[in-house]
Amino acid sequence: MWDALVGVVKNAYTAGLGEGAVPRPLIMPLVRGELVGMAWVRPLKVGQDALVGIAEMANIAAAAGADEVILAWETHDVATACELPIVGPAPCLNMVLATREGHVLHQFPYDEQLLSRSAEGWASVAPDWKPAPAPQPGAELVPPIQAAVNFSFTPIKLDHPDPFGVTVVLMEEDGYRISLTEPFVR
């Protein structure tokens, strides 16, 4: 499952960069090894809003009762949005696999190869994936990602017969893009 999800995310990054945009941070909750779906962060304002918006991605995992989560983000993109220093390789696709017991950070650094530039100055690039460093169990994570990991395993208490469904609707209303797998569509 891990290799398949890494492939999906790398393909999405390749497509996004080819269109001139870095894909937004993403969370993929799993319940008993089954993928619940994917949720991309809502549009963010630089600063505190970005910190909160990224951390709130955890709501879908918490509502689903996830026992594992995978988060993906680009080093420079999250650092810029959250006004944090760049830590680690950049540009770099980061993916963390987390459970209640801990997490492992996987990094996929790349060089950007310019494909084209629009008249407005937008660059279309292709990632030239570099060798990945060894996975890093317990590695320090940037604050909003660490918060998302922590909150993913904090039960949500909603007085509603379908707390997961309500959470999905509320997140979509806030601008999160959510795609659920068939068993979790309600």
C-alpha positions in Angstrom: 0.0 0.0 0.0 2.8 2.4 0.9 4.6 2.1 -2.4 1.3 2.6 -4.3 0.5 5.8 -2.4 4.0 7.1 -2.8 3.6 6.5 -6.6 0.3 8.3 -6.6 1.6 11.3 -4.7 4.8 11.6 -6.9 2.7 11.4 -10.0 0.4 14.2 -8.7 3.5 16.3 -7.9 4.9 15.7 -11.4 1.5 16.7 -13.0 1.1 19.7 -10.7 4.6 21.0 -11.3 4.1 20.6 -15.0 1.1 22.9 -14.7 3.1 25.5 -12.8 1.8 24.7 -9.3 3.0 22.7 -6.3 0.1 20.4 -5.1 -1.3 21.4 -1.7 -0.5 19.5 1.5 -2.5 16.2 1.6 -3.6 13.8 4.3 -4.5 10.1 3.7 -6.2 8.4 6.7 -6.2 4.6 6.9 -8.5 2.4 9.0 -7.3 -1.2 9.5 -5.0 -0.8 6.4 -7.8 0.5 4.2 -7.5 3.9 2.6 -10.4 6.2 3.7 -9.6 8.8 1.0 -7.5 11.9 0.5 -8.0 15.4 1.7 -6.1 18.4 0.4 -5.7 21.5 2.5 -8.1 24.4 1.9 -6.9 27.6 0.3 -4.6 29.3 2.8 -3.5 32.7 3.8 0.2 33.1 4.7 0.9 32.9 8.4 -1.3 31.7 11.2 -4.1 30.7 8.8 -1.7 28.3 7.1 -0.6 26.8 10.4 -4.2 26.2 11.4 -5.4 25.0 8.0 -2.7 22.4 7.7 -3.3 21.1 11.3 -7.1 20.9 10.7 -6.6 18.4 7.9 -6.4 15.9 10.8 -10.2 16.3 11.4 -11.0 13.8 8.7 -8.6 11.2 10.2 -9.9 11.7 13.7 -13.5 11.5 12.6 -12.8 8.2 10.7 -11.0 6.7 13.7 -7.8 6.3 11.6 -5.1 4.0 13.0 -2.6 5.3 10.4 -2.2 8.5 8.5 0.0 9.6 5.7 0.7 13.3 5.2 2.5 14.7 2.1 3.8 18.3 1.6 6.5 20.2 -0.2 9.3 21.6 2.1 9.5 25.1 0.6 5.7 25.5 0.0 4.8 24.8 3.7 7.7 26.8 5.1 6.7 29.8 3.0 2.9 29.5 3.7 3.6 29.1 7.5 6.4 31.7 7.6 8.8 29.0 9.0 12.5 28.5 8.2 13.2 25.9 5.5 14.5 22.7 7.2 15.8 19.8 5.2 16.2 19.5 1.5 14.3 21.8 -0.8 12.7 21.4 -3.2 11.5 18.1 -1.6 8.3 16.1 -1.4 7.9 14.9 2.2 5.7 12.0 3.3 5.2 10.9 6.8 3.6 7.7 7.8 2.2 8.0 11.4 0.4 5.9 13.9 -0.4 6.5 17.6 2.9 5.0 18.5 5.1 7.2 16.3 6.0 8.3 12.8 8.5 7.8 10.0 9.5 10.7 7.7 10.3 9.8 4.1 11.8 12.5 1.9 11.9 12.6 -1.9 14.2 15.5 -3.0 14.2 16.7 -6.6 15.7 19.2 -8.9 13.4 21.3 -11.0 13.9 21.2 -14.7 12.3 24.1 -16.5 9.9 22.9 -19.2 8.4 26.3 -20.2 7.5 29.8 -19.0 4.2 31.6 -19.7 4.0 35.2 -20.8 2.8 35.9 -17.3 6.0 34.4 -15.8 4.6 31.1 -14.6 7.1 28.3 -14.8 6.2 24.8 -15.8 8.8 22.4 -14.4 9.4 18.7 -14.2 10.9 17.1 -11.1 14.1 15.2 -11.6 13.9 12.9 -8.5 17.1 12.5 -6.7 18.1 9.6 -4.5 15.9 9.5 -1.4 17.7 9.5 2.0 16.9 6.7 4.4 13.5 6.9 6.2 13.8 8.8 9.5 11.8 7.2 12.4 10.8 9.9 14.9 12.2 12.8 12.8 11.3 16.3 13.8 8.4 17.5 11.7 7.4 21.1 11.0 4.9 22.4 13.5 1.7 22.2 11.4 2.5 18.7 10.2 3.3 17.6 13.8 0.0 19.1 14.9 -1.9 17.3 12.1 -0.2 14.0 13.2 -1.1 14.6 16.8 -4.7 15.6 16.2 -5.3 12.7 13.7 -5.5 10.3 16.7 -7.5 12.5 19.0 -11.2 11.4 18.9 -13.7 13.9 17.7 -16.7 14.2 19.9 -19.7 15.3 17.9 -23.3 14.7 19.1 -24.5 13.4 15.7 -25.4 10.0 14.4 -22.8 10.3 11.7 -19.8 12.3 13.0 -17.6 11.2 10.0 -20.1 12.4 7.4 -20.7 15.7 9.3 -16.9 16.3 9.5 -16.5 15.7 5.7 -19.3 18.1 4.9 -17.9 20.8 7.3 -14.4 20.4 5.9 -15.7 20.7 2.3 -17.6 23.8 3.2 -14.4 25.2 4.6 -12.7 24.6 1.2 -10.8 21.3 1.8 -11.0 19.1 -1.2 -11.9 15.6 -0.2 -12.0 12.4 -2.2 -13.3 9.3 -0.3 -12.8 5.7 -1.3 -16.0 3.7 -2.0 -16.4 2.0 1.4 -16.3 5.4 3.1 -18.6 7.4 0.8 -21.8 8.2 2.8 
